[in-house]
Each structure stands twice: as structure tokens, then as C-alpha cells.
Amino acid sequence: MLLRAEPSDFLAALAAEPRSIDDELNLINSIRRHMTCILMSLSLEKSERIGIHSKDGPLTL
């Protein structure tokens, strides 16, 4: 089951103020590249699998 999280509940603990925006953007780009390789390797059957979100119900990628 995929649990729903409220972003504002965690904002204070993220210590966003002292972090560099460039570092954050570089991290996001790196994660995107990493996930792209993983997602592109999936077969059509696997990419169409359904997960159950705790609030929104059935979801695919």
C-alpha cells in the first residue's frame, strides 16, 4: 500500500533554509537520471502494474 503524506507536516524537519538551491537541483537531476534508467528497463507488463494508494486508490506509473 502506498501511504499518503502531507508535505507541510515534514517541512520544518527538512532544514531547507541553509541548503543550496544548486545542490538541491543537482540532486533532483541525478535522481531523475537514475530513475529513468530503472523505468526504461521495465517491460510493458511491469510498467502497467497497479499499486493501491491509501487515499487515491489504484494507481499505475
MARLO-368304 format. One record per residue (C-alpha): z, y negated, x. Coordinates in nm, 2 decimals. Each point is the difference from the previous one (the first is absolute). Layout:
! MARLO-368304
@z: Z | y: Y | x: X
...
! end
This chain:
! MARLO-368304
@z: 0.00 | y: 0.00 | x: 0.00
@z: -0.08 | y: -0.35 | x: 0.13
@z: 0.29 | y: -0.23 | x: -0.06
@z: -0.04 | y: -0.36 | x: -0.11
@z: 0.16 | y: -0.26 | x: 0.23
@z: 0.06 | y: -0.37 | x: -0.07
@z: -0.12 | y: -0.20 | x: 0.31
@z: 0.24 | y: -0.28 | x: -0.06
@z: 0.30 | y: 0.24 | x: 0.02
@z: -0.08 | y: 0.07 | x: 0.36
@z: -0.12 | y: -0.35 | x: 0.12
@z: 0.33 | y: -0.12 | x: 0.15
@z: 0.03 | y: 0.31 | x: 0.21
@z: -0.35 | y: -0.03 | x: 0.15
@z: 0.10 | y: -0.29 | x: 0.23
@z: -0.35 | y: -0.16 | x: -0.06
@z: 0.08 | y: -0.35 | x: 0.13
@z: 0.04 | y: 0.08 | x: 0.37
@z: -0.31 | y: 0.23 | x: 0.02
@z: -0.33 | y: -0.12 | x: 0.13
@z: -0.28 | y: -0.02 | x: -0.26
@z: -0.25 | y: 0.12 | x: 0.27
@z: 0.21 | y: 0.30 | x: 0.07
@z: 0.02 | y: 0.08 | x: -0.37
@z: -0.38 | y: -0.03 | x: -0.04
@z: -0.06 | y: 0.22 | x: 0.30
@z: 0.23 | y: 0.26 | x: -0.14
@z: -0.18 | y: -0.01 | x: -0.34
@z: -0.34 | y: 0.04 | x: 0.17
@z: 0.13 | y: 0.29 | x: 0.21
@z: 0.14 | y: 0.18 | x: -0.30
@z: -0.33 | y: -0.06 | x: -0.19
@z: -0.20 | y: 0.15 | x: 0.28
@z: 0.24 | y: 0.30 | x: 0.02
@z: -0.01 | y: 0.06 | x: -0.37
@z: -0.38 | y: -0.04 | x: -0.02
@z: -0.04 | y: 0.29 | x: 0.25
@z: 0.23 | y: 0.22 | x: -0.21
@z: -0.15 | y: -0.09 | x: -0.34
@z: -0.36 | y: 0.04 | x: 0.13
@z: 0.09 | y: 0.35 | x: 0.12
@z: 0.10 | y: 0.11 | x: -0.35
@z: -0.23 | y: 0.22 | x: -0.21
@z: -0.11 | y: -0.13 | x: -0.34
@z: 0.23 | y: 0.25 | x: -0.16
@z: 0.30 | y: -0.12 | x: 0.19
@z: -0.07 | y: -0.36 | x: -0.05
@z: -0.01 | y: 0.05 | x: -0.38
@z: 0.35 | y: 0.16 | x: -0.01
@z: 0.24 | y: -0.16 | x: -0.25
@z: 0.35 | y: -0.12 | x: 0.08
@z: 0.26 | y: -0.10 | x: -0.26
@z: 0.13 | y: -0.35 | x: 0.04
@z: 0.35 | y: -0.05 | x: -0.15
@z: -0.11 | y: -0.31 | x: -0.20
@z: -0.38 | y: 0.02 | x: -0.02
@z: -0.05 | y: 0.37 | x: -0.06
@z: -0.29 | y: 0.19 | x: 0.15
@z: -0.19 | y: -0.17 | x: 0.29
@z: -0.27 | y: 0.10 | x: 0.24
@z: -0.08 | y: -0.16 | x: 0.33
! end
